[in-house]
Amino acid sequence: QVQLVESGGGWVQPGGSLRLSCAASGSFFIMGWYRQAPGKQRELVAEITSGGSTNYADSVQGRFTISRDNAKNAVYLEMNSLKQEDTAVYYCNAAKITGPDYWGQGTQVTVSS
């Protein structure tokens, strides 16, 4: 019974900041965040391995920072300088070296004036 619990989504004005959190019920090799806006495909936002290696989408590079706490089985996404185009449902993702991906329920992030 793997469970990923997300929190931190909400509404923010352009230029603002938001911090997303995801707590997992177990340890995973890689954890990350994906997002899906209406009418668009789901895309990778950022991911991080248990060793701390990171990968970011070009659209968020320099604005978002992903981090994790292996002791807490948690992953975080600090989002700064938010833009309207960042509006989407954000999903926490986790996977071991082999096996299926696990997903959170999604949390809405809305950036608008």
C-alpha positions as CSV (number, residue, x, y, z in Angstrom):
1,Q,0.0,0.0,0.0
2,V,2.2,2.8,-1.3
3,Q,0.9,6.2,-0.6
4,L,2.1,9.6,-1.7
5,V,0.5,12.6,0.1
6,E,0.9,16.0,-1.4
7,S,0.4,19.4,0.1
8,G,1.1,23.1,-0.6
9,G,-0.9,23.8,-3.7
10,G,-3.1,26.8,-4.0
11,W,-3.5,30.2,-5.6
12,V,-0.7,32.8,-6.0
13,Q,-0.2,36.0,-7.9
14,P,2.4,36.1,-10.8
15,G,5.9,36.6,-9.4
16,G,5.0,34.9,-6.2
17,S,6.3,31.7,-4.6
18,L,4.8,28.4,-3.4
19,R,6.3,25.3,-1.8
20,L,4.9,21.8,-2.6
21,S,5.5,18.9,-0.3
22,C,5.1,15.1,-0.9
23,A,5.4,12.5,1.8
24,A,5.8,8.9,0.7
25,S,5.1,5.7,2.7
26,G,8.4,4.2,1.6
27,S,11.9,4.9,0.2
28,F,12.4,5.4,-3.5
29,F,15.4,5.8,-5.8
30,I,13.9,8.7,-7.7
31,M,11.2,11.2,-6.8
32,G,9.9,14.1,-8.8
33,W,7.1,16.4,-9.8
34,Y,5.0,16.4,-13.0
35,R,2.3,18.8,-14.0
36,Q,-0.6,18.8,-16.4
37,A,-2.4,21.9,-17.6
38,P,-5.8,21.8,-19.3
39,G,-5.5,20.7,-22.9
40,K,-1.8,19.8,-22.5
41,Q,0.1,16.6,-21.9
42,R,1.6,15.8,-18.6
43,E,5.2,16.9,-18.4
44,L,8.2,16.4,-16.1
45,V,8.9,19.5,-14.0
46,A,11.8,18.2,-11.9
47,E,13.2,15.0,-10.4
48,I,15.8,14.0,-7.9
49,T,17.5,10.8,-7.1
50,S,18.3,9.4,-3.6
51,G,21.9,10.6,-4.1
52,G,20.8,14.2,-4.9
53,S,21.2,14.3,-8.7
54,T,18.6,16.6,-10.2
55,N,16.9,17.3,-13.6
56,Y,14.7,20.2,-14.5
57,A,12.4,21.1,-17.3
58,D,13.8,24.0,-19.3
59,S,10.7,26.0,-18.6
60,V,11.4,26.0,-14.8
61,Q,15.2,26.0,-14.8
62,G,16.4,28.7,-12.4
63,R,13.0,29.3,-10.9
64,F,12.2,26.0,-9.2
65,T,14.2,24.0,-6.8
66,I,13.6,20.3,-6.0
67,S,14.9,18.8,-2.8
68,R,14.3,15.7,-0.7
69,D,14.7,14.4,2.8
70,N,15.5,10.7,2.6
71,A,14.9,10.2,6.4
72,K,11.4,11.4,6.0
73,N,10.8,9.9,2.5
74,A,9.7,13.3,1.4
75,V,10.3,15.5,-1.7
76,Y,9.8,19.2,-2.0
77,L,9.4,21.7,-4.8
78,E,10.1,25.3,-4.1
79,M,8.6,27.4,-6.9
80,N,9.7,31.0,-7.3
81,S,8.9,33.8,-9.8
82,L,5.7,32.0,-10.7
83,K,4.1,32.7,-14.1
84,Q,0.6,32.2,-15.4
85,E,1.9,29.3,-17.6
86,D,2.9,27.4,-14.4
87,T,-0.8,26.9,-13.7
88,A,-1.5,23.2,-13.6
89,V,-2.2,20.2,-11.5
90,Y,1.1,19.1,-10.0
91,Y,1.7,15.4,-9.3
92,C,4.2,13.8,-7.1
93,N,6.0,10.8,-8.6
94,A,8.2,8.1,-7.1
95,A,9.9,4.9,-8.3
96,K,12.4,2.4,-7.2
97,I,15.2,1.2,-9.4
98,T,12.9,-1.3,-11.0
99,G,9.1,-1.6,-10.8
100,P,6.2,0.7,-11.4
101,D,5.9,4.4,-10.9
102,Y,3.7,5.6,-8.0
103,W,1.7,8.8,-8.2
104,G,0.1,11.3,-5.8
105,Q,-3.5,12.5,-6.2
106,G,-2.4,15.8,-7.6
107,T,-2.5,19.3,-6.2
108,Q,-3.8,22.4,-8.0
109,V,-1.5,25.4,-8.5
110,T,-3.1,28.5,-9.9
111,V,-1.1,31.6,-10.8
112,S,-3.3,34.6,-11.7
113,S,-3.8,38.2,-10.9
